[in-house]
Amino acid sequence: MPAINFIDRSHSPHISPLVKRSNWASKNPGVILVFCIVFIVGVGVISLFLYRRWMKRKAEKESYETTE
């Protein structure tokens, strides 16, 4: 007897929804597009915020330097 028993459960009514998986993304391309656009805009806003913060710290650091 094999260690793993392969039983064809595709015809069983209570196992079928678990075994058969549909591709949700291919049925809803608009939602995936919106997710991608929101992600890109979010990354852009966060990177702009971090860039401005970095430039502010850099300007403050340069204002403290004195030449002798």
PDB file of N, CA, C, O and CB in Angstrom:
ATOM      1  N   MET A   1       0.847  -1.185   0.000  1.00  0.00           N
ATOM      2  CA  MET A   1       0.000   0.000   0.000  1.00  0.00           C
ATOM      3  C   MET A   1       0.890   1.245   0.000  1.00  0.00           C
ATOM      4  O   MET A   1       1.813   1.336   0.809  1.00  0.00           O
ATOM      5  CB  MET A   1      -0.962   0.000   1.228  1.00  0.00           C
ATOM      6  N   PRO A   2       0.629   2.202  -0.889  1.00  0.00           N
ATOM      7  CA  PRO A   2       1.476   3.396  -0.967  1.00  0.00           C
ATOM      8  C   PRO A   2       1.278   4.300   0.259  1.00  0.00           C
ATOM      9  O   PRO A   2       0.246   4.261   0.928  1.00  0.00           O
ATOM     10  CB  PRO A   2       1.170   4.181  -2.256  1.00  0.00           C
ATOM     11  N   ALA A   3       2.293   5.102   0.522  1.00  0.00           N
ATOM     12  CA  ALA A   3       2.225   6.004   1.668  1.00  0.00           C
ATOM     13  C   ALA A   3       1.183   7.096   1.452  1.00  0.00           C
ATOM     14  O   ALA A   3       0.523   7.529   2.396  1.00  0.00           O
ATOM     15  CB  ALA A   3       3.592   6.631   1.930  1.00  0.00           C
ATOM     16  N   ILE A   4       1.039   7.536   0.206  1.00  0.00           N
ATOM     17  CA  ILE A   4       0.025   8.538  -0.114  1.00  0.00           C
ATOM     18  C   ILE A   4      -0.980   7.892  -1.048  1.00  0.00           C
ATOM     19  O   ILE A   4      -0.619   7.361  -2.098  1.00  0.00           O
ATOM     20  CB  ILE A   4       0.658   9.821  -0.758  1.00  0.00           C
ATOM     21  N   ASN A   5      -2.212   7.943  -0.665  1.00  0.00           N
ATOM     22  CA  ASN A   5      -3.267   7.332  -1.462  1.00  0.00           C
ATOM     23  C   ASN A   5      -3.893   8.419  -2.341  1.00  0.00           C
ATOM     24  O   ASN A   5      -4.502   9.358  -1.828  1.00  0.00           O
ATOM     25  CB  ASN A   5      -4.345   6.647  -0.550  1.00  0.00           C
ATOM     26  N   PHE A   6      -3.747   8.294  -3.638  1.00  0.00           N
ATOM     27  CA  PHE A   6      -4.308   9.253  -4.573  1.00  0.00           C
ATOM     28  C   PHE A   6      -5.712   8.805  -4.952  1.00  0.00           C
ATOM     29  O   PHE A   6      -5.891   7.837  -5.690  1.00  0.00           O
ATOM     30  CB  PHE A   6      -3.413   9.399  -5.829  1.00  0.00           C
ATOM     31  N   ILE A   7      -6.696   9.518  -4.440  1.00  0.00           N
ATOM     32  CA  ILE A   7      -8.088   9.204  -4.725  1.00  0.00           C
ATOM     33  C   ILE A   7      -8.646  10.322  -5.600  1.00  0.00           C
ATOM     34  O   ILE A   7      -8.439  11.504  -5.325  1.00  0.00           O
ATOM     35  CB  ILE A   7      -8.923   9.039  -3.404  1.00  0.00           C
ATOM     36  N   ASP A   8      -9.336   9.942  -6.628  1.00  0.00           N
ATOM     37  CA  ASP A   8      -9.958  10.927  -7.505  1.00  0.00           C
ATOM     38  C   ASP A   8     -11.192  11.489  -6.805  1.00  0.00           C
ATOM     39  O   ASP A   8     -12.232  10.834  -6.730  1.00  0.00           O
ATOM     40  CB  ASP A   8     -10.332  10.299  -8.886  1.00  0.00           C
ATOM     41  N   ARG A   9     -11.058  12.708  -6.294  1.00  0.00           N
ATOM     42  CA  ARG A   9     -12.157  13.322  -5.553  1.00  0.00           C
ATOM     43  C   ARG A   9     -12.829  14.423  -6.370  1.00  0.00           C
ATOM     44  O   ARG A   9     -13.612  15.199  -5.822  1.00  0.00           O
ATOM     45  CB  ARG A   9     -11.649  13.888  -4.226  1.00  0.00           C
ATOM     46  N   SER A  10     -12.549  14.503  -7.625  1.00  0.00           N
ATOM     47  CA  SER A  10     -13.140  15.555  -8.451  1.00  0.00           C
ATOM     48  C   SER A  10     -14.635  15.352  -8.662  1.00  0.00           C
ATOM     49  O   SER A  10     -15.341  16.305  -8.992  1.00  0.00           O
ATOM     50  CB  SER A  10     -12.439  15.616  -9.792  1.00  0.00           C
ATOM     51  N   HIS A  11     -15.130  14.134  -8.481  1.00  0.00           N
ATOM     52  CA  HIS A  11     -16.555  13.854  -8.683  1.00  0.00           C
ATOM     53  C   HIS A  11     -17.343  13.946  -7.385  1.00  0.00           C
ATOM     54  O   HIS A  11     -18.570  13.845  -7.408  1.00  0.00           O
ATOM     55  CB  HIS A  11     -16.737  12.475  -9.294  1.00  0.00           C
ATOM     56  N   SER A  12     -16.678  14.134  -6.268  1.00  0.00           N
ATOM     57  CA  SER A  12     -17.358  14.237  -4.988  1.00  0.00           C
ATOM     58  C   SER A  12     -17.970  15.632  -4.850  1.00  0.00           C
ATOM     59  O   SER A  12     -17.284  16.620  -5.110  1.00  0.00           O
ATOM     60  CB  SER A  12     -16.381  13.944  -3.820  1.00  0.00           C
ATOM     61  N   PRO A  13     -19.253  15.745  -4.446  1.00  0.00           N
ATOM     62  CA  PRO A  13     -19.900  17.065  -4.414  1.00  0.00           C
ATOM     63  C   PRO A  13     -19.374  18.002  -3.320  1.00  0.00           C
ATOM     64  O   PRO A  13     -19.370  19.218  -3.508  1.00  0.00           O
ATOM     65  CB  PRO A  13     -21.377  16.885  -4.230  1.00  0.00           C
ATOM     66  N   HIS A  14     -18.936  17.464  -2.195  1.00  0.00           N
ATOM     67  CA  HIS A  14     -18.487  18.351  -1.117  1.00  0.00           C
ATOM     68  C   HIS A  14     -17.000  18.689  -1.207  1.00  0.00           C
ATOM     69  O   HIS A  14     -16.557  19.599  -0.507  1.00  0.00           O
ATOM     70  CB  HIS A  14     -18.777  17.714   0.224  1.00  0.00           C
ATOM     71  N   ILE A  15     -16.227  18.019  -2.013  1.00  0.00           N
ATOM     72  CA  ILE A  15     -14.808  18.324  -2.191  1.00  0.00           C
ATOM     73  C   ILE A  15     -14.593  19.207  -3.423  1.00  0.00           C
ATOM     74  O   ILE A  15     -13.603  19.935  -3.491  1.00  0.00           O
ATOM     75  CB  ILE A  15     -13.991  17.024  -2.318  1.00  0.00           C
ATOM     76  N   SER A  16     -15.478  19.154  -4.365  1.00  0.00           N
ATOM     77  CA  SER A  16     -15.295  19.846  -5.641  1.00  0.00           C
ATOM     78  C   SER A  16     -15.032  21.344  -5.505  1.00  0.00           C
ATOM     79  O   SER A  16     -14.134  21.843  -6.183  1.00  0.00           O
ATOM     80  CB  SER A  16     -16.501  19.639  -6.493  1.00  0.00           C
ATOM     81  N   PRO A  17     -15.762  22.097  -4.667  1.00  0.00           N
ATOM     82  CA  PRO A  17     -15.453  23.538  -4.577  1.00  0.00           C
ATOM     83  C   PRO A  17     -14.064  23.819  -4.007  1.00  0.00           C
ATOM     84  O   PRO A  17     -13.470  24.852  -4.315  1.00  0.00           O
ATOM     85  CB  PRO A  17     -16.493  24.235  -3.717  1.00  0.00           C
ATOM     86  N   LEU A  18     -13.546  22.925  -3.193  1.00  0.00           N
ATOM     87  CA  LEU A  18     -12.226  23.126  -2.629  1.00  0.00           C
ATOM     88  C   LEU A  18     -11.124  22.819  -3.632  1.00  0.00           C
ATOM     89  O   LEU A  18     -10.080  23.471  -3.634  1.00  0.00           O
ATOM     90  CB  LEU A  18     -12.055  22.272  -1.401  1.00  0.00           C
ATOM     91  N   VAL A  19     -11.354  21.843  -4.471  1.00  0.00           N
ATOM     92  CA  VAL A  19     -10.337  21.419  -5.426  1.00  0.00           C
ATOM     93  C   VAL A  19     -10.334  22.330  -6.650  1.00  0.00           C
ATOM     94  O   VAL A  19      -9.268  22.719  -7.126  1.00  0.00           O
ATOM     95  CB  VAL A  19     -10.570  19.962  -5.848  1.00  0.00           C
ATOM     96  N   LYS A  20     -11.497  22.669  -7.155  1.00  0.00           N
ATOM     97  CA  LYS A  20     -11.592  23.520  -8.339  1.00  0.00           C
ATOM     98  C   LYS A  20     -11.423  24.967  -7.904  1.00  0.00           C
ATOM     99  O   LYS A  20     -12.213  25.489  -7.117  1.00  0.00           O
ATOM    100  CB  LYS A  20     -12.951  23.314  -9.083  1.00  0.00           C
ATOM    101  N   ARG A  21     -10.405  25.594  -8.416  1.00  0.00           N
ATOM    102  CA  ARG A  21     -10.152  26.994  -8.104  1.00  0.00           C
ATOM    103  C   ARG A  21     -10.249  27.798  -9.385  1.00  0.00           C
ATOM    104  O   ARG A  21      -9.720  27.415 -10.429  1.00  0.00           O
ATOM    105  CB  ARG A  21      -8.764  27.184  -7.431  1.00  0.00           C
ATOM    106  N   SER A  22     -10.934  28.910  -9.278  1.00  0.00           N
ATOM    107  CA  SER A  22     -11.027  29.782 -10.452  1.00  0.00           C
ATOM    108  C   SER A  22     -10.035  30.923 -10.284  1.00  0.00           C
ATOM    109  O   SER A  22      -9.618  31.247  -9.172  1.00  0.00           O
ATOM    110  CB  SER A  22     -12.482  30.331 -10.643  1.00  0.00           C
ATOM    111  N   ASN A  23      -9.669  31.517 -11.393  1.00  0.00           N
ATOM    112  CA  ASN A  23      -8.722  32.616 -11.387  1.00  0.00           C
ATOM    113  C   ASN A  23      -9.491  33.922 -11.208  1.00  0.00           C
ATOM    114  O   ASN A  23     -10.048  34.462 -12.164  1.00  0.00           O
ATOM    115  CB  ASN A  23      -7.879  32.636 -12.693  1.00  0.00           C
ATOM    116  N   TRP A  24      -9.516  34.423  -9.970  1.00  0.00           N
ATOM    117  CA  TRP A  24     -10.280  35.622  -9.645  1.00  0.00           C
ATOM    118  C   TRP A  24      -9.730  36.843 -10.368  1.00  0.00           C
ATOM    119  O   TRP A  24     -10.490  37.707 -10.806  1.00  0.00           O
ATOM    120  CB  TRP A  24     -10.275  35.860  -8.141  1.00  0.00           C
ATOM    121  N   ALA A  25      -8.415  36.913 -10.491  1.00  0.00           N
ATOM    122  CA  ALA A  25      -7.784  38.078 -11.117  1.00  0.00           C
ATOM    123  C   ALA A  25      -8.148  38.193 -12.595  1.00  0.00           C
ATOM    124  O   ALA A  25      -8.322  39.300 -13.104  1.00  0.00           O
ATOM    125  CB  ALA A  25      -6.267  38.002 -10.963  1.00  0.00           C
ATOM    126  N   SER A  26      -8.263  37.083 -13.275  1.00  0.00           N
ATOM    127  CA  SER A  26      -8.610  37.160 -14.702  1.00  0.00           C
ATOM    128  C   SER A  26     -10.075  37.528 -14.905  1.00  0.00           C
ATOM    129  O   SER A  26     -10.444  38.050 -15.957  1.00  0.00           O
ATOM    130  CB  SER A  26      -8.313  35.827 -15.394  1.00  0.00           C
ATOM    131  N   LYS A  27     -10.909  37.263 -13.909  1.00  0.00           N
ATOM    132  CA  LYS A  27     -12.318  37.636 -14.020  1.00  0.00           C
ATOM    133  C   LYS A  27     -12.559  39.097 -13.655  1.00  0.00           C
ATOM    134  O   LYS A  27     -13.568  39.677 -14.055  1.00  0.00           O
ATOM    135  CB  LYS A  27     -13.162  36.741 -13.134  1.00  0.00           C
ATOM    136  N   ASN A  28     -11.640  39.695 -12.896  1.00  0.00           N
ATOM    137  CA  ASN A  28     -11.805  41.079 -12.445  1.00  0.00           C
ATOM    138  C   ASN A  28     -10.567  41.911 -12.777  1.00  0.00           C
ATOM    139  O   ASN A  28      -9.858  42.322 -11.858  1.00  0.00           O
ATOM    140  CB  ASN A  28     -12.082  41.122 -10.932  1.00  0.00           C
ATOM    141  N   PRO A  29     -10.283  42.172 -14.038  1.00  0.00           N
ATOM    142  CA  PRO A  29      -9.066  42.928 -14.365  1.00  0.00           C
ATOM    143  C   PRO A  29      -9.138  44.387 -13.931  1.00  0.00           C
ATOM    144  O   PRO A  29      -8.103  44.999 -13.667  1.00  0.00           O
ATOM    145  CB  PRO A  29      -8.806  42.861 -15.851  1.00  0.00           C
ATOM    146  N   GLY A  30     -10.327  44.951 -13.854  1.00  0.00           N
ATOM    147  CA  GLY A  30     -10.460  46.341 -13.432  1.00  0.00           C
ATOM    148  C   GLY A  30     -10.031  46.553 -11.993  1.00  0.00           C
ATOM    149  O   GLY A  30      -9.390  47.553 -11.669  1.00  0.00           O
ATOM    150  N   VAL A  31     -10.382  45.617 -11.133  1.00  0.00           N
ATOM    151  CA  VAL A  31     -10.005  45.715  -9.721  1.00  0.00           C
ATOM    152  C   VAL A  31      -8.492  45.604  -9.566  1.00  0.00           C
ATOM    153  O   VAL A  31      -7.891  46.326  -8.771  1.00  0.00           O
ATOM    154  CB  VAL A  31     -10.710  44.620  -8.891  1.00  0.00           C
ATOM    155  N   ILE A  32      -7.884  44.713 -10.315  1.00  0.00           N
ATOM    156  CA  ILE A  32      -6.430  44.558 -10.259  1.00  0.00           C
ATOM    157  C   ILE A  32      -5.752  45.828 -10.760  1.00  0.00           C
ATOM    158  O   ILE A  32      -4.739  46.247 -10.200  1.00  0.00           O
ATOM    159  CB  ILE A  32      -5.974  43.336 -11.093  1.00  0.00           C
ATOM    160  N   LEU A  33      -6.293  46.444 -11.805  1.00  0.00           N
ATOM    161  CA  LEU A  33      -5.736  47.699 -12.320  1.00  0.00           C
ATOM    162  C   LEU A  33      -5.816  48.805 -11.268  1.00  0.00           C
ATOM    163  O   LEU A  33      -4.868  49.571 -11.093  1.00  0.00           O
ATOM    164  CB  LEU A  33      -6.478  48.132 -13.598  1.00  0.00           C
ATOM    165  N   VAL A  34      -6.941  48.884 -10.575  1.00  0.00           N
ATOM    166  CA  VAL A  34      -7.096  49.893  -9.517  1.00  0.00           C
ATOM    167  C   VAL A  34      -6.104  49.640  -8.391  1.00  0.00           C
ATOM    168  O   VAL A  34      -5.500  50.581  -7.877  1.00  0.00           O
ATOM    169  CB  VAL A  34      -8.538  49.889  -8.966  1.00  0.00           C
ATOM    170  N   PHE A  35      -5.929  48.378  -8.000  1.00  0.00           N
ATOM    171  CA  PHE A  35      -4.946  48.051  -6.956  1.00  0.00           C
ATOM    172  C   PHE A  35      -3.549  48.495  -7.379  1.00  0.00           C
ATOM    173  O   PHE A  35      -2.808  49.060  -6.574  1.00  0.00           O
ATOM    174  CB  PHE A  35      -4.955  46.535  -6.655  1.00  0.00           C
ATOM    175  N   CYS A  36      -3.188  48.244  -8.620  1.00  0.00           N
ATOM    176  CA  CYS A  36      -1.860  48.631  -9.117  1.00  0.00           C
ATOM    177  C   CYS A  36      -1.702  50.146  -9.128  1.00  0.00           C
ATOM    178  O   CYS A  36      -0.659  50.661  -8.722  1.00  0.00           O
ATOM    179  CB  CYS A  36      -1.628  48.068 -10.531  1.00  0.00           C
ATOM    180  N   ILE A  37      -2.716  50.861  -9.583  1.00  0.00           N
ATOM    181  CA  ILE A  37      -2.633  52.321  -9.628  1.00  0.00           C
ATOM    182  C   ILE A  37      -2.535  52.894  -8.220  1.00  0.00           C
ATOM    183  O   ILE A  37      -1.732  53.795  -7.978  1.00  0.00           O
ATOM    184  CB  ILE A  37      -3.850  52.911 -10.358  1.00  0.00           C
ATOM    185  N   VAL A  38      -3.333  52.389  -7.294  1.00  0.00           N
ATOM    186  CA  VAL A  38      -3.279  52.869  -5.908  1.00  0.00           C
ATOM    187  C   VAL A  38      -1.911  52.578  -5.300  1.00  0.00           C
ATOM    188  O   VAL A  38      -1.372  53.408  -4.568  1.00  0.00           O
ATOM    189  CB  VAL A  38      -4.394  52.214  -5.058  1.00  0.00           C
ATOM    190  N   PHE A  39      -1.347  51.416  -5.594  1.00  0.00           N
ATOM    191  CA  PHE A  39      -0.030  51.069  -5.069  1.00  0.00           C
ATOM    192  C   PHE A  39       1.033  52.024  -5.614  1.00  0.00           C
ATOM    193  O   PHE A  39       1.873  52.508  -4.856  1.00  0.00           O
ATOM    194  CB  PHE A  39       0.326  49.611  -5.424  1.00  0.00           C
ATOM    195  N   ILE A  40       1.003  52.296  -6.906  1.00  0.00           N
ATOM    196  CA  ILE A  40       1.999  53.176  -7.523  1.00  0.00           C
ATOM    197  C   ILE A  40       1.871  54.600  -6.968  1.00  0.00           C
ATOM    198  O   ILE A  40       2.881  55.239  -6.672  1.00  0.00           O
ATOM    199  CB  ILE A  40       1.836  53.181  -9.065  1.00  0.00           C
ATOM    200  N   VAL A  41       0.649  55.095  -6.826  1.00  0.00           N
ATOM    201  CA  VAL A  41       0.443  56.433  -6.271  1.00  0.00           C
ATOM    202  C   VAL A  41       0.905  56.481  -4.815  1.00  0.00           C
ATOM    203  O   VAL A  41       1.533  57.452  -4.392  1.00  0.00           O
ATOM    204  CB  VAL A  41      -1.044  56.843  -6.379  1.00  0.00           C
ATOM    205  N   GLY A  42       0.596  55.440  -4.053  1.00  0.00           N
ATOM    206  CA  GLY A  42       1.012  55.380  -2.653  1.00  0.00           C
ATOM    207  C   GLY A  42       2.519  55.383  -2.509  1.00  0.00           C
ATOM    208  O   GLY A  42       3.061  56.096  -1.664  1.00  0.00           O
ATOM    209  N   VAL A  43       3.202  54.594  -3.326  1.00  0.00           N
ATOM    210  CA  VAL A  43       4.671  54.574  -3.285  1.00  0.00           C
ATOM    211  C   VAL A  43       5.226  55.936  -3.685  1.00  0.00           C
ATOM    212  O   VAL A  43       6.216  56.387  -3.108  1.00  0.00           O
ATOM    213  CB  VAL A  43       5.234  53.469  -4.219  1.00  0.00           C
ATOM    214  N   GLY A  44       4.616  56.594  -4.651  1.00  0.00           N
ATOM    215  CA  GLY A  44       5.063  57.912  -5.063  1.00  0.00           C
ATOM    216  C   GLY A  44       4.903  58.952  -3.963  1.00  0.00           C
ATOM    217  O   GLY A  44       5.802  59.763  -3.741  1.00  0.00           O
ATOM    218  N   VAL A  45       3.780  58.933  -3.284  1.00  0.00           N
ATOM    219  CA  VAL A  45       3.535  59.900  -2.200  1.00  0.00           C
ATOM    220  C   VAL A  45       4.500  59.660  -1.043  1.00  0.00           C
ATOM    221  O   VAL A  45       5.051  60.609  -0.484  1.00  0.00           O
ATOM    222  CB  VAL A  45       2.071  59.806  -1.701  1.00  0.00           C
ATOM    223  N   ILE A  46       4.704  58.401  -0.685  1.00  0.00           N
ATOM    224  CA  ILE A  46       5.630  58.085   0.408  1.00  0.00           C
ATOM    225  C   ILE A  46       7.053  58.474   0.041  1.00  0.00           C
ATOM    226  O   ILE A  46       7.777  59.028   0.869  1.00  0.00           O
ATOM    227  CB  ILE A  46       5.568  56.590   0.754  1.00  0.00           C
ATOM    228  N   SER A  47       7.464  58.190  -1.198  1.00  0.00           N
ATOM    229  CA  SER A  47       8.822  58.542  -1.599  1.00  0.00           C
ATOM    230  C   SER A  47       9.005  60.063  -1.664  1.00  0.00           C
ATOM    231  O   SER A  47      10.083  60.561  -1.339  1.00  0.00           O
ATOM    232  CB  SER A  47       9.152  57.911  -2.959  1.00  0.00           C
ATOM    233  N   LEU A  48       7.975  60.806  -2.076  1.00  0.00           N
ATOM    234  CA  LEU A  48       8.052  62.260  -2.080  1.00  0.00           C
ATOM    235  C   LEU A  48       8.190  62.805  -0.661  1.00  0.00           C
ATOM    236  O   LEU A  48       8.979  63.717  -0.416  1.00  0.00           O
ATOM    237  CB  LEU A  48       6.819  62.856  -2.758  1.00  0.00           C
ATOM    238  N   PHE A  49       7.427  62.249   0.263  1.00  0.00           N
ATOM    239  CA  PHE A  49       7.511  62.658   1.665  1.00  0.00           C
ATOM    240  C   PHE A  49       8.907  62.385   2.221  1.00  0.00           C
ATOM    241  O   PHE A  49       9.496  63.244   2.877  1.00  0.00           O
ATOM    242  CB  PHE A  49       6.448  61.923   2.506  1.00  0.00           C
ATOM    243  N   LEU A  50       9.434  61.194   1.960  1.00  0.00           N
ATOM    244  CA  LEU A  50      10.768  60.858   2.459  1.00  0.00           C
ATOM    245  C   LEU A  50      11.844  61.715   1.801  1.00  0.00           C
ATOM    246  O   LEU A  50      12.804  62.096   2.470  1.00  0.00           O
ATOM    247  CB  LEU A  50      11.065  59.379   2.221  1.00  0.00           C
ATOM    248  N   TYR A  51      11.717  62.030   0.521  1.00  0.00           N
ATOM    249  CA  TYR A  51      12.685  62.881  -0.176  1.00  0.00           C
ATOM    250  C   TYR A  51      12.701  64.289   0.411  1.00  0.00           C
ATOM    251  O   TYR A  51      13.768  64.858   0.643  1.00  0.00           O
ATOM    252  CB  TYR A  51      12.362  62.940  -1.676  1.00  0.00           C
ATOM    253  N   ARG A  52      11.515  64.851   0.652  1.00  0.00           N
ATOM    254  CA  ARG A  52      11.455  66.196   1.234  1.00  0.00           C
ATOM    255  C   ARG A  52      12.043  66.210   2.641  1.00  0.00           C
ATOM    256  O   ARG A  52      12.729  67.158   3.024  1.00  0.00           O
ATOM    257  CB  ARG A  52      10.005  66.704   1.264  1.00  0.00           C
ATOM    258  N   ARG A  53      11.774  65.166   3.401  1.00  0.00           N
ATOM    259  CA  ARG A  53      12.338  65.066   4.751  1.00  0.00           C
ATOM    260  C   ARG A  53      13.858  64.971   4.701  1.00  0.00           C
ATOM    261  O   ARG A  53      14.551  65.585   5.512  1.00  0.00           O
ATOM    262  CB  ARG A  53      11.758  63.848   5.488  1.00  0.00           C
ATOM    263  N   TRP A  54      14.370  64.202   3.748  1.00  0.00           N
ATOM    264  CA  TRP A  54      15.817  64.043   3.588  1.00  0.00           C
ATOM    265  C   TRP A  54      16.460  65.376   3.180  1.00  0.00           C
ATOM    266  O   TRP A  54      17.517  65.742   3.695  1.00  0.00           O
ATOM    267  CB  TRP A  54      16.129  62.948   2.535  1.00  0.00           C
ATOM    268  N   MET A  55      15.820  66.095   2.255  1.00  0.00           N
ATOM    269  CA  MET A  55      16.350  67.385   1.826  1.00  0.00           C
ATOM    270  C   MET A  55      16.317  68.405   2.969  1.00  0.00           C
ATOM    271  O   MET A  55      17.231  69.220   3.095  1.00  0.00           O
ATOM    272  CB  MET A  55      15.555  67.911   0.625  1.00  0.00           C
ATOM    273  N   LYS A  56      15.284  68.366   3.793  1.00  0.00           N
ATOM    274  CA  LYS A  56      15.192  69.276   4.926  1.00  0.00           C
ATOM    275  C   LYS A  56      16.328  69.007   5.915  1.00  0.00           C
ATOM    276  O   LYS A  56      16.964  69.943   6.401  1.00  0.00           O
ATOM    277  CB  LYS A  56      13.824  69.138   5.622  1.00  0.00           C
ATOM    278  N   ARG A  57      16.580  67.738   6.211  1.00  0.00           N
ATOM    279  CA  ARG A  57      17.664  67.387   7.129  1.00  0.00           C
ATOM    280  C   ARG A  57      19.018  67.767   6.538  1.00  0.00           C
ATOM    281  O   ARG A  57      19.909  68.215   7.260  1.00  0.00           O
ATOM    282  CB  ARG A  57      17.631  65.885   7.453  1.00  0.00           C
ATOM    283  N   LYS A  58      19.173  67.591   5.241  1.00  0.00           N
ATOM    284  CA  LYS A  58      20.427  67.935   4.573  1.00  0.00           C
ATOM    285  C   LYS A  58      20.663  69.443   4.630  1.00  0.00           C
ATOM    286  O   LYS A  58      21.790  69.883   4.855  1.00  0.00           O
ATOM    287  CB  LYS A  58      20.414  67.449   3.109  1.00  0.00           C
ATOM    288  N   ALA A  59      19.611  70.238   4.429  1.00  0.00           N
ATOM    289  CA  ALA A  59      19.735  71.699   4.483  1.00  0.00           C
ATOM    290  C   ALA A  59      20.055  72.160   5.901  1.00  0.00           C
ATOM    291  O   ALA A  59      20.859  73.072   6.092  1.00  0.00           O
ATOM    292  CB  ALA A  59      18.438  72.373   3.985  1.00  0.00           C
ATOM    293  N   GLU A  60      19.433  71.539   6.887  1.00  0.00           N
ATOM    294  CA  GLU A  60      19.723  71.894   8.277  1.00  0.00           C
ATOM    295  C   GLU A  60      21.157  71.540   8.643  1.00  0.00           C
ATOM    296  O   GLU A  60      21.818  72.279   9.373  1.00  0.00           O
ATOM    297  CB  GLU A  60      18.750  71.187   9.224  1.00  0.00           C
ATOM    298  N   LYS A  61      21.627  70.429   8.146  1.00  0.00           N
ATOM    299  CA  LYS A  61      22.989  69.996   8.450  1.00  0.00           C
ATOM    300  C   LYS A  61      24.001  70.960   7.810  1.00  0.00           C
ATOM    301  O   LYS A  61      25.019  71.283   8.422  1.00  0.00           O
ATOM    302  CB  LYS A  61      23.225  68.541   7.948  1.00  0.00           C
ATOM    303  N   GLU A  62      23.728  71.411   6.603  1.00  0.00           N
ATOM    304  CA  GLU A  62      24.636  72.330   5.921  1.00  0.00           C
ATOM    305  C   GLU A  62      24.610  73.721   6.555  1.00  0.00           C
ATOM    306  O   GLU A  62      25.604  74.444   6.486  1.00  0.00           O
ATOM    307  CB  GLU A  62      24.274  72.426   4.442  1.00  0.00           C
ATOM    308  N   SER A  63      23.511  74.101   7.161  1.00  0.00           N
ATOM    309  CA  SER A  63      23.443  75.430   7.775  1.00  0.00           C
ATOM    310  C   SER A  63      24.254  75.499   9.058  1.00  0.00           C
ATOM    311  O   SER A  63      24.633  76.593   9.477  1.00  0.00           O
ATOM    312  CB  SER A  63      21.995  75.807   8.061  1.00  0.00           C
ATOM    313  N   TYR A  64      24.534  74.369   9.695  1.00  0.00           N
ATOM    314  CA  TYR A  64      25.312  74.350  10.931  1.00  0.00           C
ATOM    315  C   TYR A  64      26.810  74.396  10.678  1.00  0.00           C
ATOM    316  O   TYR A  64      27.574  74.761  11.571  1.00  0.00           O
ATOM    317  CB  TYR A  64      24.975  73.121  11.732  1.00  0.00           C
ATOM    318  N   GLU A  65      27.235  74.039   9.494  1.00  0.00           N
ATOM    319  CA  GLU A  65      28.672  74.008   9.210  1.00  0.00           C
ATOM    320  C   GLU A  65      29.224  75.422   9.102  1.00  0.00           C
ATOM    321  O   GLU A  65      28.616  76.299   8.488  1.00  0.00           O
ATOM    322  CB  GLU A  65      28.954  73.228   7.913  1.00  0.00           C
ATOM    323  N   THR A  66      30.366  75.620   9.699  1.00  0.00           N
ATOM    324  CA  THR A  66      31.031  76.919   9.613  1.00  0.00           C
ATOM    325  C   THR A  66      32.409  76.720   9.006  1.00  0.00           C
ATOM    326  O   THR A  66      33.040  75.683   9.205  1.00  0.00           O
ATOM    327  CB  THR A  66      31.134  77.599  11.012  1.00  0.00           C
ATOM    328  N   THR A  67      32.862  77.697   8.280  1.00  0.00           N
ATOM    329  CA  THR A  67      34.186  77.616   7.694  1.00  0.00           C
ATOM    330  C   THR A  67      35.135  78.474   8.519  1.00  0.00           C
ATOM    331  O   THR A  67      34.789  79.578   8.939  1.00  0.00           O
ATOM    332  CB  THR A  67      34.171  78.067   6.208  1.00  0.00           C
ATOM    333  N   GLU A  68      36.304  77.965   8.737  1.00  0.00           N
ATOM    334  CA  GLU A  68      37.298  78.691   9.529  1.00  0.00           C
ATOM    335  C   GLU A  68      38.489  79.068   8.707  1.00  0.00           C
ATOM    336  O   GLU A  68      39.423  79.686   9.220  1.00  0.00           O
ATOM    337  CB  GLU A  68      37.742  77.873  10.709  1.00  0.00           C
TER     338      GLU A  68
END
